[in-house]
Amino acid sequence: METVTTKLRDFVVEELLYASDVDELGVDDELLGSGLLDSMGAAQLMVYIEENFAIQFEPQDLTFDNFNSLSALAALVAIRS
């Protein structure tokens, strides 16, 4: 069974990133702070998470810190699940 982090990483790598070095994307690498993910990508990621993990984000969840790494997103999914 895939973990939440693995599912998130697969989506980000396959659907949102176009860089050649994405195989090296770690769970704690900065997504927003490094510029790997822009605001449109963050919105797409939010929709993916809501649809695939059957959760609804609250306004206070939509922070830079919560969307800046795969591990932070996985923790947020765990809280909202």
C-alpha positions in Angstrom: 0.0 0.0 0.0 1.3 3.4 -1.0 1.9 5.9 1.7 0.3 9.4 1.5 3.8 10.9 1.0 4.5 8.5 -1.9 1.2 9.3 -3.6 1.8 13.1 -3.2 5.3 12.8 -4.6 4.2 10.8 -7.6 1.5 13.4 -8.4 3.9 16.3 -8.0 6.6 14.6 -10.1 4.3 13.3 -12.8 1.9 16.2 -13.1 3.5 19.4 -11.9 7.2 19.3 -12.3 9.0 19.4 -15.6 12.6 19.5 -14.4 15.1 16.8 -15.3 16.2 16.3 -11.7 12.8 15.4 -10.2 13.9 11.9 -9.3 15.9 13.5 -6.5 12.8 15.2 -4.9 12.9 14.4 -1.2 10.0 14.5 1.3 11.5 17.6 3.0 12.6 19.5 0.0 11.1 22.9 -0.4 8.4 23.0 -3.1 7.3 26.6 -2.9 10.4 28.2 -1.4 12.6 26.7 -4.1 10.3 27.7 -6.9 9.6 24.0 -7.9 5.9 24.7 -7.4 4.1 27.9 -8.2 0.7 29.1 -7.0 -1.1 27.3 -9.9 0.7 24.1 -9.0 -0.2 24.5 -5.4 -3.9 25.0 -6.4 -3.8 21.8 -8.5 -2.1 19.9 -5.6 -4.9 21.1 -3.3 -7.6 19.8 -5.6 -5.7 16.5 -6.0 -5.5 16.1 -2.2 -9.1 16.9 -1.6 -10.3 14.5 -4.3 -8.0 11.6 -3.6 -7.9 11.7 0.2 -11.5 12.8 0.7 -10.7 15.8 2.9 -11.7 19.4 2.9 -9.1 22.1 3.6 -10.0 24.8 6.1 -8.9 28.4 5.3 -6.3 28.2 8.0 -4.7 25.1 6.3 -3.8 27.1 3.2 -0.4 28.3 4.4 3.1 28.5 2.9 4.4 26.1 5.6 1.7 23.5 5.0 2.4 23.4 1.2 6.1 23.8 1.2 7.1 20.1 1.5 5.7 16.7 0.9 6.1 15.8 4.5 4.2 18.9 5.7 1.4 18.1 3.2 1.3 14.4 4.4 1.0 15.6 8.0 -1.8 17.9 7.1 -3.6 15.1 5.3 -3.2 13.0 8.4 -4.8 15.7 10.6 -7.7 16.2 8.2 -8.4 12.5 7.7 
